[in-house]
């Protein structure tokens, strides 16, 4: 299923992932690659319904939240990501399974191993070729988001710092699959670091 290239962008809310996703798409398309941009949750019609329910609806119990996010990922991989990779495309996703492990496993304290195993089952063990973690502090993320927050963004800074710490721990444990970039850098500087890593991987010249 992975004839193409699979890249995920992760990080706390307000880190600037969406900007980096767009910059990388442009760079890869200029190199001649076919690129699919997507996001989790919300990369399918079902996923958008789950996104609206979990992020913008009433209270959702933590375990139910974890299961809904896993359902989104299972459907997304089968319907969107898997076919694109099989066609040889580059798939760039704004969030993937690491978000679940960080947010529900660490942030909600449901157990990182349990949430990891649930999500690996949901996506049939499909992992990105590269995961870029755009790292910002909880305070900086809150400053960038301003006054508008969804259910998860509205959580206190200790919740977001737990998430940040877990992202960094995951990256430290598998440096061959992760790239951590300082989200305080200018967007072009962050992009340059991503491009440099893809050149090392032989994806860009």
Secondary structure, DSSP 8 states (H G I E B T S, - for coil): --SSEEEEEEESTTS-HHHHHHHHHHHHHHTT--EEEEETTTSSHHHHHHHHHHHHSS---HHHHHHHHHHHHHHHIIIIIHHHHHTT-EEEEES-HHHHIIIIIIIS-S-HHHHHHHHHHHTTT---SEEEEEE--HHHHHHHHTT---TTTTS-HHHHHHHHHHHHHHHHHTTTTEEEEETTS-HHHHHHHHHHHHHHTTS--
